[in-house]
Structure formats: C-alpha cells, structure tokens
C-alpha cells in the first residue's frame, strides 16, 4: 500500500471519521429511549438520560488542548473509537429497567465522553488533511457523517431492537439466518437475545460500526504539528497562543461573530414533532420526515452544500443558505395548514439545513487553519451551539403567543436580522484591520 501521506485525502473519508459521534447521540435519544420507555421509565427519566449523555459534549472544547498536545491524532481516534464502541455494547447488554437505569446512564456518559474525544481527533485530522480548495466538501461530508451516524445509532438500533423483540428469543436466530445467511452471526444473535435481551443486538451492531470506523485511518496521514514543544507545559502555552491569534485575526473574529449570530442554525428542526398537529400531520409521517427521511435529506444537503461552498466565499455561502432557509419558513407560514404542506416544507427545510451545516463546517475549517486544530475547531463549534438554543426558545415562545404562523415568521426574520448585523460588522472591521495593516507597514 502506498504511503497515505502521498495521496490526496478524499473528503468522503470524513463521513466515516465522524460517524461515531453521530451514533453515540442517536443511540441514546432513539434506541435507549425506546427500550427504557418500554421498560416503564417515565419521560422525565428518559429526558434526564439524554441530558446526562450530552454533558461531555458541552465541555468538549476543554479536551481540545489534551488532544492537541499528547499522543497522536490517529491514536486518539483509535482509542476513543474502540472505547465508544465497547461502552455502547456494555450499555446495551444491561437489561433496561428502573433498577438498572443508573448503570445505563453511567455507560451512556462514558461512551458519550469517548465519542467527544473521537470527534476532537477527527477535527484535527480533517483540518490537516484538507486542502484549501476542498474545505467546503470536507465540511459537508463531515457533517453528513455526523447526521448519518445519528441515523444509524437511532434508526438501525431501533429497527434491530424491534425485530429482535418481534421475532422472539427462539425465532431470532432463524430470522438472522434467513435475512443474512450468516449462521454463525445468527447463533451469536440468538445467544444475545436469549441471555441479555433484544437491545444487545442493536448495541453490538452500532458499537462495532464505531470501532470499524477506524479503518479510515489507513487512508489519512498523521500530521506534523508545529505547536508541540518538548515540554507539555510549553505545548499548552502554544495552544493558548494559537487560539488567541485566531480571534485576533479578521477572519477568525468574523467567524466568531458569524457563528454567534442566529444565522443558518435550522432551529425548527428541534420543534417539528411538537407542532406537527397544527398541520394535521399523522404520527407516521412526522416520524418519517423528522426521522429517517429528514436525516437522509439533511445528508444530501450537507454534501451538495459543501460542494457549493468551494465555489464561493464560505461565509457568504452560510448567509445565503440561511436566507434560503428563511424563505422556506416564510413560505410555509403562508401556505395552507395541511399534512401535504407539512411534508413538503419540512423536507425542504431539512435539505437547506444540511446546506447550512456544510457551510458551518467550511467556515470553521477555513478560519482555524492548522495548528491547535482540535481546540480551535471546538471553540468555534461551542459558540455555534448558542444560537441554536436561543432561536429554538424564541420560536417556541412565538408559537405559544402567535401560533404556528408567528413561529415560522420568527424563524424567518431573526436570521435575516442576524445577517444584517454580520454585514455591518464585516464592513466596520474591514476598515479597522486595514488601518492596522497600514500602521504596521
């Protein structure tokens, strides 16, 4: 095999590298939530499990300096991918029940923590492996991997669990043999379903996918990093200086402001299920368009949006994609309240949100360059989470006060205001940084 460093890295590899991150989220909020609800855990308990599993993602950027200063990116990825898969399998073999809830929550926290470090390593690998003209495609494929992983962790995990339950303990081995032709796999499935429950089938399957994602490491090279010094302390100082230089540059400062504003956040994706009754949408269609179909459409949007980001200025692309999402929300507000409208507009919104996700990835990759990439990427990603939270809250309050029409108009107008604020800031900083350059010269 030729040296991976001598070959260009195809952006599709980033889809594979970011799958474990998505799987860890989808497995908790869909598969484990379903299994625990079936075991009698109330909604508050399931919500607490989801929140607990998200805790490691909220302080993920604090792990950036550790990834940037110790071990290698490939080793970090390999160790964390294996840990994510094993902890997920461990959580799945525990029988869902009120008595075992705390233990399941502990393992969920552990595999979420491992997946956070997995994403940190993937961020750093991507930053170094991506050539400037492909940052848009890299951002698109990586976001598609995250979304696709969430679909695998949730959709595939739930499907396997349901089929295991429907087939029965004695019939599941025959079902696997008939559908896969792998009799040894069927026997293993039968043993798992008989001894540790149907949920173990899904956990083993998606856990192994996390581990196998490490195969992509064969096709990327380990970067040579300049911020690492002989001592750990000096390396940390260099990471801090590199991060400070990011926000002191015009491109970095613009990225911070852009990502902190409600631009291209797709906040309605958090609310569709809760307001679907306003459009008389059936539960089946809501589950489809806001679940599997929505995930696929978002992935398509990510890939297409990433390609477009490489054809224009990436910050401009994010603003344009955001405005297109606003037009979609506004058109939905004016359209009839019917199930057909709900299906078509939600699907369009999901695709456009994928475009925005790709542009987010492209903007971040372009702003951070190389250096302490894991730290810088996740500092910007943490900033980008805040607009999702506060615009979702604004949309929800608008629905309570003005109904679904007011909610959608709010979702359309607030990002437009955000884009206007960003344009003004960009114009002001252009003159400021120009004057600084003239003084330095």
C-alpha positions as CSV (number, residue, x, y, z in Angstrom):
1,X,0.0,0.0,0.0
2,X,1.3,3.4,-0.9
3,X,2.0,5.9,1.8
4,X,-1.3,7.6,2.7
5,X,0.6,10.9,3.1
6,X,1.4,10.8,-0.6
7,X,-2.2,10.5,-1.7
8,X,-4.8,13.3,-1.6
9,X,-7.4,12.7,1.1
10,X,-10.9,12.3,-0.4
11,X,-13.5,14.2,1.6
12,X,-15.7,11.2,1.8
13,X,-13.3,9.7,4.4
14,X,-14.5,12.4,6.8
15,X,-18.0,11.0,6.6
16,X,-16.6,7.7,8.1
17,X,-14.5,9.5,10.7
18,X,-17.5,11.5,12.1
19,X,-19.9,8.5,12.2
20,X,-19.1,7.5,15.9
21,X,-20.1,11.0,17.1
22,X,-23.5,10.8,15.5
23,X,-24.1,7.2,16.5
24,X,-23.5,8.0,20.2
25,X,-26.2,10.7,20.1
26,X,-28.7,8.7,18.1
27,X,-28.3,5.5,20.2
28,X,-29.2,7.4,23.4
29,X,-32.1,9.6,22.2
30,X,-33.8,7.0,20.0
31,X,-32.8,3.4,20.8
32,X,-32.1,3.5,24.5
33,X,-35.0,5.9,25.0
34,X,-37.4,3.5,23.2
35,X,-36.1,0.4,25.2
36,X,-36.3,2.3,28.5
37,X,-39.8,3.6,27.8
38,X,-40.9,0.1,27.0
39,X,-39.5,-1.0,30.4
40,X,-41.6,1.6,32.2
41,X,-39.2,4.5,32.6
42,X,-41.1,7.8,32.5
43,X,-40.5,10.7,30.2
44,X,-38.6,12.7,32.8
45,X,-36.2,9.8,33.3
46,X,-35.6,9.4,29.6
47,X,-35.0,13.2,29.3
48,X,-32.5,13.1,32.1
49,X,-30.7,10.3,30.4
50,X,-30.4,12.3,27.2
51,X,-29.3,15.4,29.1
52,X,-26.7,13.4,31.0
53,X,-25.3,11.9,27.8
54,X,-24.9,15.4,26.4
55,X,-22.8,16.8,29.3
56,X,-19.5,15.7,27.7
57,X,-20.4,17.5,24.5
58,X,-20.8,20.8,26.3
59,X,-17.2,20.8,27.6
60,X,-15.7,19.0,24.6
61,X,-13.6,22.1,23.7
62,X,-11.8,21.6,27.1
63,X,-10.4,18.3,25.8
64,X,-9.0,20.0,22.7
65,X,-5.7,21.0,24.3
66,X,-5.2,17.4,25.5
67,X,-5.7,16.0,22.0
68,X,-3.5,18.8,20.6
69,X,-0.6,18.2,23.0
70,X,-0.5,14.4,23.7
71,X,-0.4,11.2,21.8
72,X,-1.1,11.3,18.0
73,X,-4.3,12.2,16.3
74,X,-4.6,8.7,14.9
75,X,-4.0,7.1,18.3
76,X,-6.5,9.3,20.0
77,X,-9.1,8.4,17.3
78,X,-8.4,4.7,17.5
79,X,-8.6,4.5,21.3
80,X,-11.7,6.7,21.5
81,X,-13.5,4.8,18.7
82,X,-12.8,1.5,20.5
83,X,-13.9,2.9,23.8
84,X,-17.1,4.4,22.3
85,X,-18.0,1.0,20.8
86,X,-17.2,-1.1,23.9
87,X,-19.0,1.2,26.3
88,X,-22.0,1.3,23.9
89,X,-22.0,-2.5,23.8
90,X,-21.7,-2.6,27.6
91,X,-24.8,-0.3,27.9
92,X,-26.8,-2.5,25.6
93,X,-26.2,-5.8,27.4
94,X,-27.7,-4.3,30.6
95,X,-31.4,-5.2,30.8
96,X,-33.5,-2.0,30.5
97,X,-35.3,-1.5,33.8
98,X,-35.7,1.0,36.6
99,X,-33.2,-0.9,38.7
100,X,-30.5,-0.7,36.0
101,X,-31.3,2.9,34.9
102,X,-28.3,4.4,36.8
103,X,-25.9,1.9,35.4
104,X,-27.1,2.5,31.9
105,X,-26.8,6.3,32.4
106,X,-23.2,5.8,33.6
107,X,-22.3,3.8,30.4
108,X,-24.1,6.4,28.3
109,X,-22.0,9.1,29.8
110,X,-18.8,7.1,29.2
111,X,-19.4,6.4,25.6
112,X,-20.5,10.0,25.0
113,X,-17.3,11.1,26.6
114,X,-15.3,8.7,24.4
115,X,-17.1,10.0,21.3
116,X,-16.3,13.6,22.2
117,X,-12.6,12.8,22.1
118,X,-13.2,10.8,18.9
119,X,-14.6,13.9,17.3
120,X,-11.8,16.1,18.6
121,X,-9.2,13.8,16.9
122,X,-11.3,13.7,13.7
123,X,-11.5,17.5,13.7
124,X,-7.7,17.8,13.9
125,X,-7.1,15.1,11.2
126,X,-9.6,16.8,8.9
127,X,-8.0,20.3,9.4
128,X,-4.6,19.0,8.4
129,X,-5.8,16.6,5.6
130,X,-7.9,19.1,3.8
131,X,-6.5,21.2,1.0
132,X,-7.8,24.8,0.9
133,X,-9.9,24.3,-2.2
134,X,-11.8,21.4,-0.6
135,X,-12.7,22.8,2.8
136,X,-16.3,23.1,1.8
137,X,-16.6,19.5,0.7
138,X,-14.8,18.4,3.8
139,X,-17.2,20.3,6.0
140,X,-20.1,18.9,4.1
141,X,-19.0,15.2,4.2
142,X,-18.1,15.5,7.9
143,X,-21.5,16.9,8.8
144,X,-23.1,14.2,6.7
145,X,-21.2,11.6,8.7
146,X,-22.5,13.1,12.0
147,X,-26.1,13.1,10.7
148,X,-25.7,9.7,9.1
149,X,-24.2,8.3,12.3
150,X,-27.2,9.6,14.3
151,X,-29.5,7.8,11.9
152,X,-27.5,4.6,12.3
153,X,-27.4,4.9,16.1
154,X,-31.1,5.6,16.3
155,X,-32.8,4.2,13.3
156,X,-30.8,1.0,12.8
157,X,-30.5,0.4,16.5
158,X,-34.3,0.8,17.0
159,X,-35.0,-1.4,14.0
160,X,-32.8,-4.2,15.2
161,X,-34.3,-4.0,18.7
162,X,-37.9,-4.1,17.4
163,X,-37.1,-7.0,15.1
164,X,-35.4,-8.9,17.9
165,X,-38.4,-8.4,20.1
166,X,-40.9,-9.2,17.4
167,X,-39.1,-12.4,16.4
168,X,-38.9,-13.8,19.9
169,X,-36.0,-15.3,21.7
170,X,-36.2,-18.6,19.9
171,X,-37.0,-17.3,16.5
172,X,-34.4,-14.5,16.3
173,X,-31.6,-16.8,15.3
174,X,-33.6,-18.2,12.4
175,X,-34.6,-14.7,11.4
176,X,-31.0,-13.6,11.3
177,X,-30.0,-16.7,9.3
178,X,-32.8,-16.1,6.8
179,X,-32.1,-12.5,6.3
180,X,-28.3,-12.5,6.4
181,X,-27.2,-16.1,5.5
182,X,-24.6,-15.8,8.3
183,X,-25.4,-18.7,10.5
184,X,-22.6,-18.0,13.0
185,X,-23.8,-14.4,13.3
186,X,-27.3,-15.8,13.7
187,X,-26.2,-18.1,16.6
188,X,-24.5,-15.2,18.3
189,X,-27.6,-13.1,17.9
190,X,-29.7,-15.9,19.3
191,X,-27.4,-16.2,22.3
192,X,-27.5,-12.5,22.9
193,X,-31.3,-12.2,22.6
194,X,-31.8,-15.1,25.0
195,X,-29.2,-14.2,27.6
196,X,-29.1,-10.4,27.7
197,X,-32.1,-9.2,25.8
198,X,-33.0,-7.9,22.3
199,X,-31.4,-4.5,23.0
200,X,-28.0,-6.1,22.9
201,X,-28.3,-6.8,19.2
202,X,-28.6,-3.2,18.4
203,X,-25.8,-2.1,20.8
204,X,-23.4,-4.7,19.4
205,X,-24.2,-3.7,15.8
206,X,-23.7,0.0,16.2
207,X,-20.8,-0.4,18.7
208,X,-18.9,-2.4,16.1
209,X,-19.6,0.3,13.5
210,X,-17.9,2.8,15.8
211,X,-14.8,0.5,16.1
212,X,-14.7,-0.2,12.4
213,X,-14.7,3.5,11.5
214,X,-11.0,3.4,12.5
215,X,-10.3,1.7,9.2
216,X,-10.5,5.1,7.6
217,X,-7.2,5.9,9.5
218,X,-5.4,3.8,6.9
219,X,-6.1,6.4,4.3
220,X,-5.2,9.6,6.1
221,X,-1.7,10.6,7.3
222,X,-0.6,11.7,10.7
223,X,0.1,15.5,10.5
224,X,3.3,17.1,11.6
225,X,2.3,19.7,14.1
226,X,4.4,22.7,14.9
227,X,2.7,23.8,18.1
228,X,4.0,20.9,20.2
229,X,7.1,21.6,22.2
230,X,9.5,19.4,24.2
231,X,7.5,20.0,27.4
232,X,3.8,19.6,28.0
233,X,3.5,23.0,29.6
234,X,5.0,24.8,26.7
235,X,2.8,22.9,24.3
236,X,-0.3,24.1,26.3
237,X,1.0,27.6,26.1
238,X,1.4,27.3,22.3
239,X,-2.2,26.0,22.1
240,X,-3.4,29.0,24.0
241,X,-1.4,31.5,21.8
242,X,-2.7,29.8,18.7
243,X,-6.3,30.1,19.9
244,X,-5.7,33.8,20.8
245,X,-4.3,34.5,17.4
246,X,-7.4,33.0,15.8
247,X,-9.7,35.6,17.4
248,X,-7.3,38.4,16.9
249,X,-7.3,37.8,13.1
250,X,-10.1,39.4,11.0
251,X,-11.1,36.0,9.5
252,X,-11.2,34.4,13.0
253,X,-13.1,37.3,14.5
254,X,-15.6,37.3,11.7
255,X,-16.1,33.6,12.2
256,X,-16.7,34.1,15.9
257,X,-19.4,36.8,15.3
258,X,-21.0,34.9,12.4
259,X,-21.3,31.7,14.4
260,X,-22.6,33.5,17.5
261,X,-25.4,35.1,15.5
262,X,-28.7,33.2,14.6
263,X,-27.6,32.5,11.0
264,X,-28.2,29.1,9.4
265,X,-29.0,27.3,12.6
266,X,-32.1,25.5,11.4
267,X,-33.8,25.9,14.8
268,X,-37.1,24.5,13.6
269,X,-35.6,21.0,13.4
270,X,-35.9,21.0,17.2
271,X,-39.6,21.7,17.1
272,X,-41.3,20.0,14.2
273,X,-42.5,17.0,16.2
274,X,-44.1,19.2,18.8
275,X,-46.0,21.4,16.4
276,X,-46.9,18.9,13.7
277,X,-50.5,18.7,14.9
278,X,-51.0,22.3,13.7
279,X,-50.7,20.8,10.2
280,X,-52.8,17.8,11.0
281,X,-49.8,15.5,10.2
282,X,-50.1,11.9,11.2
283,X,-47.7,10.3,13.7
284,X,-46.3,8.1,10.9
285,X,-45.4,11.0,8.6
286,X,-44.0,13.0,11.5
287,X,-41.7,10.1,12.4
288,X,-40.6,9.7,8.8
289,X,-39.9,13.3,7.7
290,X,-38.4,14.3,11.1
291,X,-36.6,11.0,11.4
292,X,-35.1,8.7,8.8
293,X,-36.1,10.7,5.7
294,X,-35.2,14.0,7.3
295,X,-31.8,12.6,8.2
296,X,-31.1,11.4,4.6
297,X,-32.3,14.7,3.1
298,X,-30.0,16.6,5.5
299,X,-27.1,14.5,4.5
300,X,-27.8,15.2,0.8
301,X,-28.0,18.9,1.7
302,X,-24.6,18.7,3.5
303,X,-22.9,17.1,0.6
304,X,-24.4,19.4,-2.0
305,X,-23.9,22.4,0.2
306,X,-20.2,21.6,0.8
307,X,-19.6,21.4,-3.0
308,X,-21.2,24.8,-3.4
309,X,-19.1,26.3,-0.6
310,X,-16.0,25.5,-2.6
311,X,-17.4,27.7,-5.5
312,X,-17.8,30.9,-3.4
313,X,-16.8,32.7,-0.3
314,X,-17.7,30.3,2.6
315,X,-19.1,33.0,4.9
316,X,-21.2,34.4,2.1
317,X,-22.4,30.8,1.4
318,X,-23.6,30.4,5.0
319,X,-25.5,33.6,4.9
320,X,-27.1,32.8,1.5
321,X,-28.1,29.3,2.7
322,X,-29.5,30.8,5.8
323,X,-31.6,33.3,3.8
324,X,-32.9,30.4,1.6
325,X,-33.9,28.6,4.8
326,X,-35.7,31.7,5.9
327,X,-37.6,31.9,2.6
328,X,-38.7,28.3,3.2
329,X,-40.0,29.0,6.7
330,X,-41.8,32.1,5.4
331,X,-43.4,30.2,2.5
332,X,-44.6,27.6,5.0
333,X,-46.1,30.2,7.2
334,X,-48.2,31.5,4.2
335,X,-49.1,28.0,2.9
336,X,-52.3,26.1,3.9
337,X,-52.1,24.1,7.1
338,X,-52.3,20.6,5.7
339,X,-50.4,17.4,6.0
340,X,-49.0,17.7,2.5
341,X,-47.7,21.2,3.3
342,X,-46.0,19.9,6.4
343,X,-44.3,17.0,4.5
344,X,-43.0,19.1,1.6
345,X,-41.9,22.1,3.6
346,X,-40.2,20.1,6.4
347,X,-38.3,18.1,3.7
348,X,-37.2,21.3,2.0
349,X,-36.2,22.8,5.4
350,X,-34.2,19.7,6.2
351,X,-32.3,19.9,2.9
352,X,-31.5,23.6,3.4
353,X,-30.4,22.9,7.0
354,X,-27.9,20.4,5.6
355,X,-26.6,23.2,3.3
356,X,-26.1,25.4,6.4
357,X,-24.4,22.6,8.3
358,X,-21.9,22.2,5.5
359,X,-21.2,25.9,5.3
360,X,-20.7,25.9,9.1
361,X,-18.0,23.2,8.7
362,X,-16.4,25.1,5.8
363,X,-16.3,28.4,7.7
364,X,-14.7,26.8,10.7
365,X,-12.1,24.8,8.7
366,X,-11.1,27.9,6.8
367,X,-10.9,30.1,9.9
368,X,-8.8,27.7,12.1
369,X,-6.2,26.7,9.5
370,X,-3.9,24.1,11.1
371,X,-2.0,24.5,14.4
372,X,-4.1,23.5,17.5
373,X,-6.9,22.4,15.3
374,X,-8.9,20.3,17.8
375,X,-9.0,23.2,20.3
376,X,-9.8,25.9,17.8
377,X,-12.5,23.9,15.9
378,X,-14.4,23.1,19.1
379,X,-14.1,26.6,20.5
380,X,-16.0,27.8,17.4
381,X,-18.4,24.9,17.4
382,X,-19.2,25.7,21.1
383,X,-20.1,29.2,20.1
384,X,-22.3,28.0,17.3
385,X,-24.4,26.0,19.7
386,X,-25.7,29.1,21.5
387,X,-27.8,30.4,18.6
388,X,-29.5,27.0,18.2
389,X,-30.6,27.2,21.8
390,X,-31.8,30.8,21.9
391,X,-33.5,30.7,18.5
392,X,-35.3,27.5,19.4
393,X,-36.6,29.2,22.6
394,X,-37.7,32.2,20.6
395,X,-39.5,30.1,18.1
396,X,-41.2,28.2,20.9
397,X,-42.3,31.3,22.6
398,X,-43.6,32.8,19.3
399,X,-45.7,29.7,18.8
400,X,-47.2,30.0,22.3
401,X,-48.1,33.6,21.6
402,X,-48.9,33.8,17.9
403,X,-49.4,30.2,16.8
404,X,-47.6,28.3,14.1
405,X,-47.6,31.2,11.6
406,X,-45.9,33.6,14.1
407,X,-43.4,30.8,15.0
408,X,-42.4,30.4,11.3
409,X,-42.2,34.2,10.7
410,X,-40.0,34.5,13.8
411,X,-37.8,31.7,12.5
412,X,-37.5,33.6,9.2
413,X,-37.0,37.1,10.4
414,X,-34.5,36.6,13.2
415,X,-31.8,35.1,10.9
416,X,-32.3,37.9,8.4
417,X,-31.6,40.4,11.2
418,X,-28.5,38.3,12.1
419,X,-27.2,38.5,8.6
420,X,-27.7,42.3,8.6
421,X,-25.8,42.6,11.8
422,X,-23.0,40.5,10.4
423,X,-22.7,42.6,7.2
424,X,-22.4,45.8,9.2
425,X,-19.8,44.2,11.5
426,X,-17.8,42.9,8.5
427,X,-17.8,46.4,6.9
428,X,-16.6,48.0,10.1
429,X,-13.9,45.5,10.7
430,X,-12.6,45.8,7.2
431,X,-11.7,49.5,7.8
432,X,-10.3,48.7,11.3
433,X,-8.0,45.9,10.1
434,X,-7.0,47.9,7.0
435,X,-5.9,50.8,9.3
436,X,-3.9,48.3,11.5
437,X,-2.1,46.9,8.4
438,X,-1.2,50.4,7.3
439,X,0.2,51.3,10.7
440,X,2.2,48.1,10.8
441,X,3.6,48.8,7.4
